[in-house]
Amino acid sequence: MVFRQEVENGFTVTVPALPGCVSFGETLEEAEEMAKEAIELYLESLREHGEEVPR
């Protein structure tokens, strides 16, 4: 996960291993939790569509 502090407030999180997997949280802790959830949903979507899940 890559965390970027936003100018206004909060943190944007990207997951380079999962293109398009992006999340946001107002605190670092919230951003991390939101990113974990986004990763789970991303992987679930890949499985549902029969796509390869990265290791």
PyMOL Python script that loads the backbone (N, CA, C, O; Angstrom):
from pymol import cmd

cmd.read_pdbstr("""\
ATOM      1  N   MET A   1       0.836  -1.170   0.000  1.00  0.00           N
ATOM      2  CA  MET A   1       0.000   0.000   0.000  1.00  0.00           C
ATOM      3  C   MET A   1       0.888   1.244   0.000  1.00  0.00           C
ATOM      4  O   MET A   1       1.937   1.293   0.642  1.00  0.00           O
ATOM      5  N   VAL A   2       0.426   2.234  -0.740  1.00  0.00           N
ATOM      6  CA  VAL A   2       1.127   3.516  -0.797  1.00  0.00           C
ATOM      7  C   VAL A   2       0.162   4.582  -0.281  1.00  0.00           C
ATOM      8  O   VAL A   2      -0.926   4.765  -0.826  1.00  0.00           O
ATOM      9  N   PHE A   3       0.568   5.272   0.761  1.00  0.00           N
ATOM     10  CA  PHE A   3      -0.258   6.306   1.383  1.00  0.00           C
ATOM     11  C   PHE A   3       0.219   7.678   0.918  1.00  0.00           C
ATOM     12  O   PHE A   3       1.416   7.963   0.888  1.00  0.00           O
ATOM     13  N   ARG A   4      -0.752   8.523   0.556  1.00  0.00           N
ATOM     14  CA  ARG A   4      -0.421   9.895   0.159  1.00  0.00           C
ATOM     15  C   ARG A   4      -1.299  10.842   0.977  1.00  0.00           C
ATOM     16  O   ARG A   4      -2.527  10.770   0.921  1.00  0.00           O
ATOM     17  N   GLN A   5      -0.660  11.720   1.730  1.00  0.00           N
ATOM     18  CA  GLN A   5      -1.411  12.690   2.512  1.00  0.00           C
ATOM     19  C   GLN A   5      -1.949  13.754   1.570  1.00  0.00           C
ATOM     20  O   GLN A   5      -1.216  14.307   0.751  1.00  0.00           O
ATOM     21  N   GLU A   6      -3.235  14.031   1.697  1.00  0.00           N
ATOM     22  CA  GLU A   6      -3.874  15.022   0.845  1.00  0.00           C
ATOM     23  C   GLU A   6      -3.723  16.417   1.447  1.00  0.00           C
ATOM     24  O   GLU A   6      -3.609  16.561   2.664  1.00  0.00           O
ATOM     25  N   VAL A   7      -3.722  17.428   0.609  1.00  0.00           N
ATOM     26  CA  VAL A   7      -3.529  18.808   1.042  1.00  0.00           C
ATOM     27  C   VAL A   7      -4.660  19.242   1.981  1.00  0.00           C
ATOM     28  O   VAL A   7      -4.400  19.811   3.042  1.00  0.00           O
ATOM     29  N   GLU A   8      -5.884  18.981   1.604  1.00  0.00           N
ATOM     30  CA  GLU A   8      -7.040  19.402   2.398  1.00  0.00           C
ATOM     31  C   GLU A   8      -7.139  18.613   3.703  1.00  0.00           C
ATOM     32  O   GLU A   8      -7.179  19.195   4.786  1.00  0.00           O
ATOM     33  N   ASN A   9      -7.178  17.291   3.591  1.00  0.00           N
ATOM     34  CA  ASN A   9      -7.230  16.409   4.754  1.00  0.00           C
ATOM     35  C   ASN A   9      -7.255  14.954   4.298  1.00  0.00           C
ATOM     36  O   ASN A   9      -7.611  14.661   3.156  1.00  0.00           O
ATOM     37  N   GLY A  10      -6.884  14.067   5.170  1.00  0.00           N
ATOM     38  CA  GLY A  10      -6.979  12.644   4.897  1.00  0.00           C
ATOM     39  C   GLY A  10      -5.829  12.082   4.082  1.00  0.00           C
ATOM     40  O   GLY A  10      -4.852  12.760   3.760  1.00  0.00           O
ATOM     41  N   PHE A  11      -6.000  10.800   3.765  1.00  0.00           N
ATOM     42  CA  PHE A  11      -4.969  10.050   3.063  1.00  0.00           C
ATOM     43  C   PHE A  11      -5.597   9.217   1.957  1.00  0.00           C
ATOM     44  O   PHE A  11      -6.598   8.534   2.172  1.00  0.00           O
ATOM     45  N   THR A  12      -5.009   9.279   0.783  1.00  0.00           N
ATOM     46  CA  THR A  12      -5.382   8.405  -0.313  1.00  0.00           C
ATOM     47  C   THR A  12      -4.431   7.226  -0.290  1.00  0.00           C
ATOM     48  O   THR A  12      -3.231   7.386  -0.066  1.00  0.00           O
ATOM     49  N   VAL A  13      -4.979   6.033  -0.525  1.00  0.00           N
ATOM     50  CA  VAL A  13      -4.171   4.817  -0.520  1.00  0.00           C
ATOM     51  C   VAL A  13      -4.329   4.128  -1.870  1.00  0.00           C
ATOM     52  O   VAL A  13      -5.444   3.919  -2.348  1.00  0.00           O
ATOM     53  N   THR A  14      -3.200   3.779  -2.477  1.00  0.00           N
ATOM     54  CA  THR A  14      -3.228   2.987  -3.701  1.00  0.00           C
ATOM     55  C   THR A  14      -2.510   1.672  -3.436  1.00  0.00           C
ATOM     56  O   THR A  14      -1.680   1.559  -2.534  1.00  0.00           O
ATOM     57  N   VAL A  15      -2.860   0.678  -4.259  1.00  0.00           N
ATOM     58  CA  VAL A  15      -2.248  -0.640  -4.142  1.00  0.00           C
ATOM     59  C   VAL A  15      -1.632  -0.957  -5.501  1.00  0.00           C
ATOM     60  O   VAL A  15      -2.329  -1.436  -6.396  1.00  0.00           O
ATOM     61  N   PRO A  16      -0.343  -0.700  -5.668  1.00  0.00           N
ATOM     62  CA  PRO A  16       0.294  -0.863  -6.975  1.00  0.00           C
ATOM     63  C   PRO A  16       0.125  -2.254  -7.590  1.00  0.00           C
ATOM     64  O   PRO A  16       0.058  -2.381  -8.813  1.00  0.00           O
ATOM     65  N   ALA A  17       0.057  -3.284  -6.768  1.00  0.00           N
ATOM     66  CA  ALA A  17      -0.092  -4.651  -7.287  1.00  0.00           C
ATOM     67  C   ALA A  17      -1.489  -4.903  -7.840  1.00  0.00           C
ATOM     68  O   ALA A  17      -1.708  -5.881  -8.555  1.00  0.00           O
ATOM     69  N   LEU A  18      -2.440  -4.022  -7.511  1.00  0.00           N
ATOM     70  CA  LEU A  18      -3.824  -4.183  -7.958  1.00  0.00           C
ATOM     71  C   LEU A  18      -4.266  -2.892  -8.653  1.00  0.00           C
ATOM     72  O   LEU A  18      -4.811  -1.996  -8.009  1.00  0.00           O
ATOM     73  N   PRO A  19      -4.035  -2.797  -9.953  1.00  0.00           N
ATOM     74  CA  PRO A  19      -4.351  -1.568 -10.686  1.00  0.00           C
ATOM     75  C   PRO A  19      -5.799  -1.112 -10.464  1.00  0.00           C
ATOM     76  O   PRO A  19      -6.743  -1.890 -10.606  1.00  0.00           O
ATOM     77  N   GLY A  20      -5.942   0.146 -10.118  1.00  0.00           N
ATOM     78  CA  GLY A  20      -7.265   0.714  -9.904  1.00  0.00           C
ATOM     79  C   GLY A  20      -7.798   0.528  -8.495  1.00  0.00           C
ATOM     80  O   GLY A  20      -8.891   1.006  -8.188  1.00  0.00           O
ATOM     81  N   CYS A  21      -7.064  -0.146  -7.638  1.00  0.00           N
ATOM     82  CA  CYS A  21      -7.484  -0.340  -6.250  1.00  0.00           C
ATOM     83  C   CYS A  21      -7.017   0.868  -5.446  1.00  0.00           C
ATOM     84  O   CYS A  21      -5.838   1.010  -5.121  1.00  0.00           O
ATOM     85  N   VAL A  22      -7.981   1.734  -5.136  1.00  0.00           N
ATOM     86  CA  VAL A  22      -7.692   2.999  -4.467  1.00  0.00           C
ATOM     87  C   VAL A  22      -8.703   3.188  -3.347  1.00  0.00           C
ATOM     88  O   VAL A  22      -9.869   2.817  -3.487  1.00  0.00           O
ATOM     89  N   SER A  23      -8.261   3.761  -2.245  1.00  0.00           N
ATOM     90  CA  SER A  23      -9.158   4.032  -1.135  1.00  0.00           C
ATOM     91  C   SER A  23      -8.744   5.336  -0.463  1.00  0.00           C
ATOM     92  O   SER A  23      -7.769   5.974  -0.859  1.00  0.00           O
ATOM     93  N   PHE A  24      -9.509   5.722   0.566  1.00  0.00           N
ATOM     94  CA  PHE A  24      -9.269   6.984   1.253  1.00  0.00           C
ATOM     95  C   PHE A  24      -9.700   6.853   2.701  1.00  0.00           C
ATOM     96  O   PHE A  24     -10.644   6.126   3.014  1.00  0.00           O
ATOM     97  N   GLY A  25      -9.008   7.556   3.581  1.00  0.00           N
ATOM     98  CA  GLY A  25      -9.406   7.641   4.975  1.00  0.00           C
ATOM     99  C   GLY A  25      -8.985   8.969   5.547  1.00  0.00           C
ATOM    100  O   GLY A  25      -8.020   9.579   5.087  1.00  0.00           O
ATOM    101  N   GLU A  26      -9.711   9.418   6.555  1.00  0.00           N
ATOM    102  CA  GLU A  26      -9.385  10.709   7.159  1.00  0.00           C
ATOM    103  C   GLU A  26      -8.142  10.642   8.044  1.00  0.00           C
ATOM    104  O   GLU A  26      -7.465  11.652   8.236  1.00  0.00           O
ATOM    105  N   THR A  27      -7.836   9.456   8.584  1.00  0.00           N
ATOM    106  CA  THR A  27      -6.622   9.250   9.374  1.00  0.00           C
ATOM    107  C   THR A  27      -5.838   8.112   8.740  1.00  0.00           C
ATOM    108  O   THR A  27      -6.368   7.376   7.909  1.00  0.00           O
ATOM    109  N   LEU A  28      -4.567   7.966   9.135  1.00  0.00           N
ATOM    110  CA  LEU A  28      -3.775   6.847   8.611  1.00  0.00           C
ATOM    111  C   LEU A  28      -4.420   5.518   8.958  1.00  0.00           C
ATOM    112  O   LEU A  28      -4.483   4.614   8.124  1.00  0.00           O
ATOM    113  N   GLU A  29      -4.897   5.399  10.189  1.00  0.00           N
ATOM    114  CA  GLU A  29      -5.510   4.145  10.625  1.00  0.00           C
ATOM    115  C   GLU A  29      -6.761   3.833   9.809  1.00  0.00           C
ATOM    116  O   GLU A  29      -6.960   2.697   9.377  1.00  0.00           O
ATOM    117  N   GLU A  30      -7.600   4.841   9.601  1.00  0.00           N
ATOM    118  CA  GLU A  30      -8.812   4.641   8.813  1.00  0.00           C
ATOM    119  C   GLU A  30      -8.463   4.320   7.361  1.00  0.00           C
ATOM    120  O   GLU A  30      -9.094   3.464   6.742  1.00  0.00           O
ATOM    121  N   ALA A  31      -7.466   5.004   6.826  1.00  0.00           N
ATOM    122  CA  ALA A  31      -7.045   4.755   5.446  1.00  0.00           C
ATOM    123  C   ALA A  31      -6.568   3.315   5.282  1.00  0.00           C
ATOM    124  O   ALA A  31      -6.875   2.667   4.281  1.00  0.00           O
ATOM    125  N   GLU A  32      -5.824   2.820   6.255  1.00  0.00           N
ATOM    126  CA  GLU A  32      -5.339   1.440   6.183  1.00  0.00           C
ATOM    127  C   GLU A  32      -6.503   0.448   6.232  1.00  0.00           C
ATOM    128  O   GLU A  32      -6.542  -0.504   5.453  1.00  0.00           O
ATOM    129  N   GLU A  33      -7.440   0.670   7.137  1.00  0.00           N
ATOM    130  CA  GLU A  33      -8.599  -0.221   7.239  1.00  0.00           C
ATOM    131  C   GLU A  33      -9.434  -0.191   5.956  1.00  0.00           C
ATOM    132  O   GLU A  33      -9.878  -1.234   5.477  1.00  0.00           O
ATOM    133  N   MET A  34      -9.642   0.994   5.410  1.00  0.00           N
ATOM    134  CA  MET A  34     -10.410   1.119   4.170  1.00  0.00           C
ATOM    135  C   MET A  34      -9.694   0.436   3.008  1.00  0.00           C
ATOM    136  O   MET A  34     -10.331  -0.176   2.151  1.00  0.00           O
ATOM    137  N   ALA A  35      -8.363   0.543   2.985  1.00  0.00           N
ATOM    138  CA  ALA A  35      -7.586  -0.097   1.927  1.00  0.00           C
ATOM    139  C   ALA A  35      -7.675  -1.616   2.041  1.00  0.00           C
ATOM    140  O   ALA A  35      -7.793  -2.305   1.028  1.00  0.00           O
ATOM    141  N   LYS A  36      -7.619  -2.141   3.256  1.00  0.00           N
ATOM    142  CA  LYS A  36      -7.750  -3.595   3.446  1.00  0.00           C
ATOM    143  C   LYS A  36      -9.095  -4.081   2.922  1.00  0.00           C
ATOM    144  O   LYS A  36      -9.173  -5.123   2.271  1.00  0.00           O
ATOM    145  N   GLU A  37     -10.141  -3.335   3.203  1.00  0.00           N
ATOM    146  CA  GLU A  37     -11.470  -3.698   2.708  1.00  0.00           C
ATOM    147  C   GLU A  37     -11.518  -3.619   1.183  1.00  0.00           C
ATOM    148  O   GLU A  37     -12.096  -4.486   0.528  1.00  0.00           O
ATOM    149  N   ALA A  38     -10.910  -2.577   0.626  1.00  0.00           N
ATOM    150  CA  ALA A  38     -10.883  -2.425  -0.835  1.00  0.00           C
ATOM    151  C   ALA A  38     -10.139  -3.588  -1.485  1.00  0.00           C
ATOM    152  O   ALA A  38     -10.550  -4.075  -2.538  1.00  0.00           O
ATOM    153  N   ILE A  39      -9.056  -4.032  -0.868  1.00  0.00           N
ATOM    154  CA  ILE A  39      -8.294  -5.169  -1.403  1.00  0.00           C
ATOM    155  C   ILE A  39      -9.153  -6.428  -1.387  1.00  0.00           C
ATOM    156  O   ILE A  39      -9.192  -7.165  -2.372  1.00  0.00           O
ATOM    157  N   GLU A  40      -9.837  -6.676  -0.284  1.00  0.00           N
ATOM    158  CA  GLU A  40     -10.699  -7.850  -0.190  1.00  0.00           C
ATOM    159  C   GLU A  40     -11.771  -7.832  -1.275  1.00  0.00           C
ATOM    160  O   GLU A  40     -12.011  -8.845  -1.932  1.00  0.00           O
ATOM    161  N   LEU A  41     -12.415  -6.682  -1.463  1.00  0.00           N
ATOM    162  CA  LEU A  41     -13.458  -6.567  -2.480  1.00  0.00           C
ATOM    163  C   LEU A  41     -12.889  -6.706  -3.889  1.00  0.00           C
ATOM    164  O   LEU A  41     -13.522  -7.305  -4.759  1.00  0.00           O
ATOM    165  N   TYR A  42     -11.721  -6.164  -4.112  1.00  0.00           N
ATOM    166  CA  TYR A  42     -11.056  -6.259  -5.417  1.00  0.00           C
ATOM    167  C   TYR A  42     -10.791  -7.721  -5.756  1.00  0.00           C
ATOM    168  O   TYR A  42     -11.099  -8.178  -6.857  1.00  0.00           O
ATOM    169  N   LEU A  43     -10.216  -8.452  -4.797  1.00  0.00           N
ATOM    170  CA  LEU A  43      -9.902  -9.861  -5.025  1.00  0.00           C
ATOM    171  C   LEU A  43     -11.171 -10.690  -5.201  1.00  0.00           C
ATOM    172  O   LEU A  43     -11.207 -11.605  -6.025  1.00  0.00           O
ATOM    173  N   GLU A  44     -12.194 -10.378  -4.444  1.00  0.00           N
ATOM    174  CA  GLU A  44     -13.478 -11.072  -4.580  1.00  0.00           C
ATOM    175  C   GLU A  44     -14.042 -10.871  -5.983  1.00  0.00           C
ATOM    176  O   GLU A  44     -14.557 -11.808  -6.593  1.00  0.00           O
ATOM    177  N   SER A  45     -13.941  -9.654  -6.485  1.00  0.00           N
ATOM    178  CA  SER A  45     -14.424  -9.351  -7.828  1.00  0.00           C
ATOM    179  C   SER A  45     -13.643 -10.130  -8.889  1.00  0.00           C
ATOM    180  O   SER A  45     -14.229 -10.654  -9.836  1.00  0.00           O
ATOM    181  N   LEU A  46     -12.326 -10.204  -8.728  1.00  0.00           N
ATOM    182  CA  LEU A  46     -11.526 -10.983  -9.677  1.00  0.00           C
ATOM    183  C   LEU A  46     -11.996 -12.434  -9.704  1.00  0.00           C
ATOM    184  O   LEU A  46     -12.182 -13.009 -10.776  1.00  0.00           O
ATOM    185  N   ARG A  47     -12.187 -13.025  -8.530  1.00  0.00           N
ATOM    186  CA  ARG A  47     -12.636 -14.426  -8.447  1.00  0.00           C
ATOM    187  C   ARG A  47     -13.995 -14.607  -9.110  1.00  0.00           C
ATOM    188  O   ARG A  47     -14.201 -15.557  -9.864  1.00  0.00           O
ATOM    189  N   GLU A  48     -14.917 -13.700  -8.830  1.00  0.00           N
ATOM    190  CA  GLU A  48     -16.269 -13.797  -9.383  1.00  0.00           C
ATOM    191  C   GLU A  48     -16.277 -13.718 -10.904  1.00  0.00           C
ATOM    192  O   GLU A  48     -17.140 -14.301 -11.560  1.00  0.00           O
ATOM    193  N   HIS A  49     -15.315 -12.998 -11.456  1.00  0.00           N
ATOM    194  CA  HIS A  49     -15.237 -12.837 -12.909  1.00  0.00           C
ATOM    195  C   HIS A  49     -14.275 -13.829 -13.559  1.00  0.00           C
ATOM    196  O   HIS A  49     -13.991 -13.735 -14.753  1.00  0.00           O
ATOM    197  N   GLY A  50     -13.778 -14.778 -12.769  1.00  0.00           N
ATOM    198  CA  GLY A  50     -12.885 -15.800 -13.311  1.00  0.00           C
ATOM    199  C   GLY A  50     -11.533 -15.282 -13.739  1.00  0.00           C
ATOM    200  O   GLY A  50     -10.868 -15.889 -14.578  1.00  0.00           O
ATOM    201  N   GLU A  51     -11.119 -14.162 -13.169  1.00  0.00           N
ATOM    202  CA  GLU A  51      -9.823 -13.591 -13.522  1.00  0.00           C
ATOM    203  C   GLU A  51      -8.757 -14.067 -12.552  1.00  0.00           C
ATOM    204  O   GLU A  51      -9.054 -14.473 -11.428  1.00  0.00           O
ATOM    205  N   GLU A  52      -7.513 -14.012 -13.003  1.00  0.00           N
ATOM    206  CA  GLU A  52      -6.394 -14.457 -12.176  1.00  0.00           C
ATOM    207  C   GLU A  52      -6.179 -13.525 -10.979  1.00  0.00           C
ATOM    208  O   GLU A  52      -6.185 -12.301 -11.109  1.00  0.00           O
ATOM    209  N   VAL A  53      -5.990 -14.139  -9.824  1.00  0.00           N
ATOM    210  CA  VAL A  53      -5.732 -13.374  -8.606  1.00  0.00           C
ATOM    211  C   VAL A  53      -4.228 -13.289  -8.415  1.00  0.00           C
ATOM    212  O   VAL A  53      -3.562 -14.322  -8.339  1.00  0.00           O
ATOM    213  N   PRO A  54      -3.668 -12.066  -8.335  1.00  0.00           N
ATOM    214  CA  PRO A  54      -2.222 -11.914  -8.128  1.00  0.00           C
ATOM    215  C   PRO A  54      -1.778 -12.516  -6.788  1.00  0.00           C
ATOM    216  O   PRO A  54      -2.536 -12.517  -5.818  1.00  0.00           O
ATOM    217  N   ARG A  55      -0.576 -13.012  -6.749  1.00  0.00           N
ATOM    218  CA  ARG A  55      -0.052 -13.587  -5.499  1.00  0.00           C
ATOM    219  C   ARG A  55       0.680 -12.539  -4.700  1.00  0.00           C
ATOM    220  O   ARG A  55       1.191 -12.832  -3.619  1.00  0.00           O
TER     221      ARG A  55
END
""", "prot")
cmd.dss("prot")
cmd.show_as("cartoon", "prot")
cmd.util.cbc("prot")
cmd.orient("prot")
